[in-house]
Amino acid sequence: MKILKFSEPLPGLVLDGRKDITWRINYQGDINVGDELCLCHNNGQEFARAKVIWVKETTFGNFTAEDKEGHEKFSSEGEMYATYSRYYNMQVTPETRVKVIKFNLLQITQT
């Protein structure tokens, strides 16, 4: 099963329905519509299962409202770039390529 890992506090946002989109830079896996995913904490502990609804590749500078809806909010674009630069240990800019993955929660597995 394909795995997506999430840093804190993101698993809680997924579990309470406030997050159903994730953005991934340099994602090496092959994720397709209909795939079932194992959603995990960064330590690998599963907290939920989800199904991929749609996937697209774009750049941070070309995000649409649809790409941002269902993702955690940032107070500014600067905060968004700084957060993703920290997550990926690289300089993230409007030209950085990103995979946008929309999913539906199927099952909560965390107890």
N, C-alpha and C positions, 0 to 999 in steps of 0.2 A: 504494500500500500504506500502511496506517496505521502510524504510528511512535510508539513509546514510548521516551523518553530516560531514562537512569539515571545518577545521580551515582556516583562512586567511593566505596566499593569494591563497589557493588551488582552491576555486571556479572559480577564473579568469583563472587558468590553464585549468580547465575542459571546461569552456565556449569557450576558444580559441583553443581547440583541442589538447593541449599539454599534457593533463593528461586523460588517459582512463583506468588506473589501480589504485586500492587502496589496501592498506595492513591494515588488522584489527587484533588486538590482542584481545583474549577473546571475540570475537563477539558472542553474545547470540542468534542473529536472525538466521533463517533458510533461506539462500540465495541459489537459484538454477538457473541453466541455464534457460533462458527464462523469469525470473522474471522481472517485471517492477519496477523500483526504483524511489523514490522521493529523489532527491539530494538537501540537505539543508545546509545553513550556520549553524554554531554552535548555533545560536539563534532560529533555527527552521524554518526560512524563506526559502521557496523553491526557488531554482534558476534554476532547470532543471529536466527533466525526462530522464531516461536511461533504457536500457535493458541489462541484464546480458548475456555475451557471454560465459564466462567460470569461474569456481571457483576451487581453489585447496587449500589444506592445506599443509604447509611445515614448515621449520624453517628458520630464517634469514640466518643462515649459509649455507643453501642448496638452496638459490635463484638461479634461472637460468637467462640467459639473457632475456628470454621471460617474467619472473616475474618482471623484472626491466624496460623493454621497455614500455613506456607510463606512467611511474611514475616519479615524480619530482626527479631530480638528487641530489646527495650529493657529497661533495668534497672528502669524505673519509668514510670508514666503521665506524670509530669513530664518525663522525658527524651524520651518520644515526642512530647509537645506542643511542647517546645522544638525538637526536630529538625524537625518539620513547620512550625513557625513560621519557622524559618530557611530551609528549602527554598522556602517560598512568600512570604516577606517579609510576613507577616500574623500576627495573633494567632490561633492554633489552640486551640480549646476543645472540651469534650465535645459542644457543639452544632454544631460545624463539620460541614457536609455533605461526604461523601467517596464516591468511586466505588471499589469494590473489584473488581479484575480478576484472575481466576484464569486461568493459561495453561499450556499444555504446550509444552515446548521441542521444535521440529521439526528444527532444523538449526543447527549452530554455523558461523558464517561468518567469524569472526575468525581470522586466521592468526598 
